[in-house]
């Protein structure tokens, strides 16, 4: 049973019988169906989606046999994000074990390579099968599902301090971009900056709590490559209900160093009351929806 079902309001699905009934509902009454032909012998890949709340639900991957019967291979819960898209160096690669895809992007705002589960992999597979070079991936909208989170108070800053942070962030992104191109001066500046930061944190951590020093963070979490531990400022809060179970889910837009991600979490799994300006701290399974545009 998928660990993140509870993140979309299905925490009461606790045994195989209940799960079977849920998946049967998706197969018999999908909101969206896509089929891609993968060979000349009639082989196909099919994807069925059903929303249980706005932009949130279950995706089932499988195929139709010679008798027209759908055979399921796997399923995932999903959340389609509404956060500001990322446009830096997007790449897609197939998972080894099944017909699914991982996306990779390098974002200078985070300062690391992000790996996410591609939730519209069927669109990418369709382009591959048609060998259509007229399309290319341009940007990705990221979202995350969480099974545990905590609301933190914001770090107190006045407008002058906020403006200083914005300028420092812009300068750091510029240096990182130059360092990536091999600029030795930029590499040296970043190294010195990191050493200074380490020294300041080491001094302050003796008398202060770490979350009064670290405003936001985005770090790999656990052993799977698409899971992350994040701390970020809450930009918007919505609460929706799962139409199948009636459970309530928070949809949070979270900003980490000007990098945004939409997060879905069961209301019972979030400690504290989320409000705009406060911070979210938790672990997420990172998902991505890539946009494919025509070559002009």
SULJOLIN-V27110 format. One record per run of one state. SS is the DSSP state (~ for helix, > for strand, _ for the rest). FROM is the first residue (numbers start at 1). TO is the last residue. Records with the same first field share a line. If there is no record, write none. Layout:
BEGIN
SS = FROM-TO  FROM-TO
END
This chain:
BEGIN
_ = 1-4  9-15  29-31  38-43  54-55  65-69  80-85  87-89  95-100  108-111  119-120  131-134  153-158  181-183  205-209  214-216  221-226  242-247  257-258  272-278  295-296
~ = 5-8  16-28  121-130  159-180  184-204  210-213  267-269
> = 32-37  44-53  56-64  70-79  86-86  90-94  101-107  112-118  135-152  217-220  227-241  248-256  259-266  270-271  279-294
END
